[in-house]
Amino acid sequence: MNKISISTEFIKLDALLKFANLVSSGGEAKILIADGQVSVNGEVCLMRGKKIRPGDTVSLGGQTIVIE
């Protein structure tokens, strides 16, 4: 489980995946999110613009990120 710190109120899901180096591009993030491969707080999320806030967890391909 990796921890990512953000200095803003929130970060959008697609931007977080790029920031955490889980995807190489925004296009790749869009496809993975649309395919239902990304979960937020244990639930599949299909919204690439979902606001991720401190305390949330995001999972993709067996990797989990906790936002601080």
N, C-alpha and C positions, 0 to 999 in steps of 0.2 A: 504494500500500500504506500503510495507516494503522497506527499503533502505539497500543495501548491499555495503560496501566499499571494493574495491580490491586494492592491492598495486602493481599489475603487469599491463602490457599493456592490457591484456585480460584474460578471463577465458573461458574454453570450456563449452558449454551448459550443458552437463551431469554432469560435476564437479560442476557447479553452483547450480544445483538442489539438489545435495547432501550437498553442503556447506550451502545452505539456509534451510536445513532440510525439503524440500518439498517431498523428497523421502528417503527411508532407504538404498538403495543400487544403485550401478551403473546399475545393471540388471533391476531394476524397472524403472530407468530413461530411459534406452534404449527402453523399451516396451512402456512407455507413449509417448516418442518422436515419435517412429515409428507409433503409433496409431493416431498421429496428435492431441494430447491433449495439446501440448505446443505451445505457440505463442511467437514470438519475435517481438517487435515493432508493434504489432497488426496483424501480419501475421503468419499463421501456419508454423512451422519449423520442418522438418523431418530429419535434420542433427544434430546428437548428438554431433559432434565435432565443431559445429559452434562457432566461436569466438565471445564472448560477451564482449563488451567494455563499459567503463563509458558512461552514457547517454542512454544506451539501457534499454528497459523494457522487462521483461519476465513474462508471465502469465501461470498459471497451476491451474486448479480446482477452479477458482474464486479468487485465490490469485495472486497479482501482485507484482513483485520485480523491483525496480529501482536500477541500478548499478551506483555507484559513483566512 
